[in-house]
């Protein structure tokens, strides 16, 4: 269940959580954040943008490391 309150809407919170999960390298959390975002009708292009931002910020090995 998403957190209540604060200035960020649920879509933004889901995208932020995806970025954090990618940055931490938690595969299960990445899957969960992606699934929840898709349930909110977040566009695949928006999810890809988050992934690209993670790659360009963290460097390629981080998001792809086991």
C-alpha positions in Angstrom: 0.0 0.0 0.0 1.5 3.4 -1.0 2.4 5.9 1.7 -0.2 8.6 2.3 0.5 12.3 2.4 3.4 14.3 1.0 3.6 16.3 -2.2 4.3 13.4 -4.5 1.5 11.6 -6.3 1.4 7.8 -6.4 2.8 7.6 -9.9 5.8 9.6 -9.0 6.3 7.6 -5.8 6.2 4.4 -7.9 8.8 5.7 -10.3 11.1 6.9 -7.5 10.8 3.5 -5.8 11.8 1.8 -9.1 14.8 4.1 -9.4 15.9 3.2 -5.8 15.4 -0.5 -6.4 17.5 -0.3 -9.5 20.2 1.6 -7.7 20.3 -0.9 -4.8 20.4 -3.8 -7.3 17.4 -5.5 -5.6 16.0 -7.5 -8.5 12.8 -8.5 -6.6 12.1 -4.9 -5.7 12.6 -3.9 -9.3 10.1 -6.4 -10.4 7.6 -5.4 -7.7 8.0 -1.6 -8.4 7.6 -2.3 -12.2 4.5 -4.4 -11.6 2.9 -1.8 -9.3 3.7 1.0 -11.7 2.1 -0.9 -14.6 -1.0 -1.5 -12.5 -1.2 2.3 -12.2 -1.1 2.6 -16.0 2.4 4.1 -16.0 3.6 4.0 -19.5 6.4 1.6 -20.5 8.3 4.5 -21.9 8.3 6.2 -18.5 9.7 3.0 -16.9 12.4 2.8 -19.5 13.3 6.5 -18.9 13.8 5.7 -15.2 16.0 2.7 -16.1 18.1 4.9 -18.5 18.5 7.5 -15.9 19.7 4.9 -13.5 22.2 3.5 -16.0 23.6 7.0 -16.8 23.8 7.9 -13.1 25.1 4.6 -11.7 27.1 3.4 -14.7 26.2 0.3 -16.8 27.5 -2.4 -14.4 25.4 -1.4 -11.5 21.9 -2.0 -12.9 23.0 -5.3 -14.6 25.1 -6.8 -11.8 23.8 -10.1 -10.4 
